[in-house]
Amino acid sequence: MRRFLAAAVICGAAMSAARAADLSDLPILRGPVGGLSSSRVNWQGLYAGGQGAFGTSDIDFTGATQSVAQKLLFDTAIENFGGTAEWPVLGKISVHGNGWGAFAGYNSQWTDVVIGAEFNYLHGSFGGSQTDSMSRFFGAGGGYTDTVTYQATASMNISDMATARLRAGYAYDSFLPYVFGGFAMGRADIVRTARIFGDQVNPAFRMCRSISPPPMPRTATSSTAMPVVSAST
């Protein structure tokens, strides 16, 4: 019985030694060996997703209602003597906005070269509005003095935006630098309102009256919905 146990122990030790000798042939223990294939990151395929946005609109409304006021006051005394339409009303504003949307694209890969196209759509509220007023008095000839108030309001709102881009890149494993070119399109609603009113005084006649003709106050509004297109590279 003791001889059998001793023989079994010797046999087991011999088999363990043989297996240990064979482990050196496993690739995972030998390290890199020439001729083995390496994996490449696959960038090819269709992708899609959702997106949210938060941004700031910097808008310059300076002179935005000038053309509206010029049409309103064409050939009137307060425009001829006071240049009312060119008064410096309105200015720059900065307003925060937000939106949500979706994107989709496709990449095609040849070895390490990746060519792709992507489309983005965003719906939200970007833009702002401003109201301003200015009052002045000036001589209008014949001894008359005009006191005029110019009230102006301007607003711009962009609710829908979309972009389309083509890009080309070169893949370095999980790193993909690329260049792109494309265009963006949006819809902008622009409203401009001018309201002008005042009085005319002639001390010689001890009288004050609303400026006439034409009847005052005068108000005009210009509303425009226009596409906004830009290109980028």
Secondary structure as a PSIPRED ss2 file (coil, helix, strand):
# PSIPRED VFORMAT (PSIPRED V4.0)

   1 M C   1.000  0.000  0.000
   2 R H   0.000  1.000  0.000
   3 R H   0.000  1.000  0.000
   4 F H   0.000  1.000  0.000
   5 L H   0.000  1.000  0.000
   6 A H   0.000  1.000  0.000
   7 A H   0.000  1.000  0.000
   8 A H   0.000  1.000  0.000
   9 V H   0.000  1.000  0.000
  10 I H   0.000  1.000  0.000
  11 C H   0.000  1.000  0.000
  12 G H   0.000  1.000  0.000
  13 A H   0.000  1.000  0.000
  14 A H   0.000  1.000  0.000
  15 M H   0.000  1.000  0.000
  16 S H   0.000  1.000  0.000
  17 A H   0.000  1.000  0.000
  18 A H   0.000  1.000  0.000
  19 R H   0.000  1.000  0.000
  20 A H   0.000  1.000  0.000
  21 A H   0.000  1.000  0.000
  22 D H   0.000  1.000  0.000
  23 L H   0.000  1.000  0.000
  24 S C   1.000  0.000  0.000
  25 D C   1.000  0.000  0.000
  26 L C   1.000  0.000  0.000
  27 P H   0.000  1.000  0.000
  28 I H   0.000  1.000  0.000
  29 L H   0.000  1.000  0.000
  30 R H   0.000  1.000  0.000
  31 G C   1.000  0.000  0.000
  32 P C   1.000  0.000  0.000
  33 V C   1.000  0.000  0.000
  34 G C   1.000  0.000  0.000
  35 G C   1.000  0.000  0.000
  36 L C   1.000  0.000  0.000
  37 S C   1.000  0.000  0.000
  38 S C   1.000  0.000  0.000
  39 S C   1.000  0.000  0.000
  40 R C   1.000  0.000  0.000
  41 V C   1.000  0.000  0.000
  42 N C   1.000  0.000  0.000
  43 W C   1.000  0.000  0.000
  44 Q C   1.000  0.000  0.000
  45 G E   0.000  0.000  1.000
  46 L E   0.000  0.000  1.000
  47 Y E   0.000  0.000  1.000
  48 A E   0.000  0.000  1.000
  49 G E   0.000  0.000  1.000
  50 G E   0.000  0.000  1.000
  51 Q E   0.000  0.000  1.000
  52 G E   0.000  0.000  1.000
  53 A E   0.000  0.000  1.000
  54 F E   0.000  0.000  1.000
  55 G E   0.000  0.000  1.000
  56 T E   0.000  0.000  1.000
  57 S E   0.000  0.000  1.000
  58 D E   0.000  0.000  1.000
  59 I E   0.000  0.000  1.000
  60 D E   0.000  0.000  1.000
  61 F C   1.000  0.000  0.000
  62 T C   1.000  0.000  0.000
  63 G C   1.000  0.000  0.000
  64 A C   1.000  0.000  0.000
  65 T C   1.000  0.000  0.000
  66 Q H   0.000  1.000  0.000
  67 S H   0.000  1.000  0.000
  68 V H   0.000  1.000  0.000
  69 A H   0.000  1.000  0.000
  70 Q H   0.000  1.000  0.000
  71 K H   0.000  1.000  0.000
  72 L H   0.000  1.000  0.000
  73 L C   1.000  0.000  0.000
  74 F C   1.000  0.000  0.000
  75 D C   1.000  0.000  0.000
  76 T C   1.000  0.000  0.000
  77 A H   0.000  1.000  0.000
  78 I H   0.000  1.000  0.000
  79 E H   0.000  1.000  0.000
  80 N H   0.000  1.000  0.000
  81 F H   0.000  1.000  0.000
  82 G H   0.000  1.000  0.000
  83 G C   1.000  0.000  0.000
  84 T H   0.000  1.000  0.000
  85 A H   0.000  1.000  0.000
  86 E H   0.000  1.000  0.000
  87 W C   1.000  0.000  0.000
  88 P C   1.000  0.000  0.000
  89 V C   1.000  0.000  0.000
  90 L C   1.000  0.000  0.000
  91 G C   1.000  0.000  0.000
  92 K E   0.000  0.000  1.000
  93 I E   0.000  0.000  1.000
  94 S E   0.000  0.000  1.000
  95 V E   0.000  0.000  1.000
  96 H E   0.000  0.000  1.000
  97 G E   0.000  0.000  1.000
  98 N E   0.000  0.000  1.000
  99 G E   0.000  0.000  1.000
 100 W E   0.000  0.000  1.000
 101 G E   0.000  0.000  1.000
 102 A E   0.000  0.000  1.000
 103 F E   0.000  0.000  1.000
 104 A E   0.000  0.000  1.000
 105 G E   0.000  0.000  1.000
 106 Y E   0.000  0.000  1.000
 107 N E   0.000  0.000  1.000
 108 S E   0.000  0.000  1.000
 109 Q E   0.000  0.000  1.000
 110 W E   0.000  0.000  1.000
 111 T C   1.000  0.000  0.000
 112 D C   1.000  0.000  0.000
 113 V E   0.000  0.000  1.000
 114 V E   0.000  0.000  1.000
 115 I E   0.000  0.000  1.000
 116 G E   0.000  0.000  1.000
 117 A E   0.000  0.000  1.000
 118 E E   0.000  0.000  1.000
 119 F E   0.000  0.000  1.000
 120 N E   0.000  0.000  1.000
 121 Y E   0.000  0.000  1.000
 122 L E   0.000  0.000  1.000
 123 H E   0.000  0.000  1.000
 124 G E   0.000  0.000  1.000
 125 S E   0.000  0.000  1.000
 126 F E   0.000  0.000  1.000
 127 G E   0.000  0.000  1.000
 128 G E   0.000  0.000  1.000
 129 S E   0.000  0.000  1.000
 130 Q E   0.000  0.000  1.000
 131 T E   0.000  0.000  1.000
 132 D E   0.000  0.000  1.000
 133 S E   0.000  0.000  1.000
 134 M E   0.000  0.000  1.000
 135 S E   0.000  0.000  1.000
 136 R E   0.000  0.000  1.000
 137 F E   0.000  0.000  1.000
 138 F E   0.000  0.000  1.000
 139 G E   0.000  0.000  1.000
 140 A C   1.000  0.000  0.000
 141 G C   1.000  0.000  0.000
 142 G C   1.000  0.000  0.000
 143 G C   1.000  0.000  0.000
 144 Y C   1.000  0.000  0.000
 145 T E   0.000  0.000  1.000
 146 D E   0.000  0.000  1.000
 147 T E   0.000  0.000  1.000
 148 V E   0.000  0.000  1.000
 149 T E   0.000  0.000  1.000
 150 Y E   0.000  0.000  1.000
 151 Q E   0.000  0.000  1.000
 152 A E   0.000  0.000  1.000
 153 T E   0.000  0.000  1.000
 154 A E   0.000  0.000  1.000
 155 S E   0.000  0.000  1.000
 156 M E   0.000  0.000  1.000
 157 N E   0.000  0.000  1.000
 158 I E   0.000  0.000  1.000
 159 S E   0.000  0.000  1.000
 160 D E   0.000  0.000  1.000
 161 M E   0.000  0.000  1.000
 162 A E   0.000  0.000  1.000
 163 T E   0.000  0.000  1.000
 164 A E   0.000  0.000  1.000
 165 R E   0.000  0.000  1.000
 166 L E   0.000  0.000  1.000
 167 R E   0.000  0.000  1.000
 168 A E   0.000  0.000  1.000
 169 G E   0.000  0.000  1.000
 170 Y E   0.000  0.000  1.000
 171 A C   1.000  0.000  0.000
 172 Y E   0.000  0.000  1.000
 173 D C   1.000  0.000  0.000
 174 S C   1.000  0.000  0.000
 175 F E   0.000  0.000  1.000
 176 L C   1.000  0.000  0.000
 177 P C   1.000  0.000  0.000
 178 Y E   0.000  0.000  1.000
 179 V E   0.000  0.000  1.000
 180 F E   0.000  0.000  1.000
 181 G E   0.000  0.000  1.000
 182 G E   0.000  0.000  1.000
 183 F E   0.000  0.000  1.000
 184 A E   0.000  0.000  1.000
 185 M E   0.000  0.000  1.000
 186 G E   0.000  0.000  1.000
 187 R E   0.000  0.000  1.000
 188 A E   0.000  0.000  1.000
 189 D E   0.000  0.000  1.000
 190 I E   0.000  0.000  1.000
 191 V E   0.000  0.000  1.000
 192 R E   0.000  0.000  1.000
 193 T E   0.000  0.000  1.000
 194 A E   0.000  0.000  1.000
 195 R E   0.000  0.000  1.000
 196 I E   0.000  0.000  1.000
 197 F E   0.000  0.000  1.000
 198 G E   0.000  0.000  1.000
 199 D E   0.000  0.000  1.000
 200 Q E   0.000  0.000  1.000
 201 V E   0.000  0.000  1.000
 202 N E   0.000  0.000  1.000
 203 P H   0.000  1.000  0.000
 204 A H   0.000  1.000  0.000
 205 F H   0.000  1.000  0.000
 206 R C   1.000  0.000  0.000
 207 M E   0.000  0.000  1.000
 208 C E   0.000  0.000  1.000
 209 R E   0.000  0.000  1.000
 210 S E   0.000  0.000  1.000
 211 I C   1.000  0.000  0.000
 212 S C   1.000  0.000  0.000
 213 P C   1.000  0.000  0.000
 214 P C   1.000  0.000  0.000
 215 P C   1.000  0.000  0.000
 216 M C   1.000  0.000  0.000
 217 P C   1.000  0.000  0.000
 218 R E   0.000  0.000  1.000
 219 T E   0.000  0.000  1.000
 220 A E   0.000  0.000  1.000
 221 T E   0.000  0.000  1.000
 222 S E   0.000  0.000  1.000
 223 S E   0.000  0.000  1.000
 224 T E   0.000  0.000  1.000
 225 A E   0.000  0.000  1.000
 226 M E   0.000  0.000  1.000
 227 P E   0.000  0.000  1.000
 228 V E   0.000  0.000  1.000
 229 V E   0.000  0.000  1.000
 230 S E   0.000  0.000  1.000
 231 A E   0.000  0.000  1.000
 232 S E   0.000  0.000  1.000
 233 T C   1.000  0.000  0.000
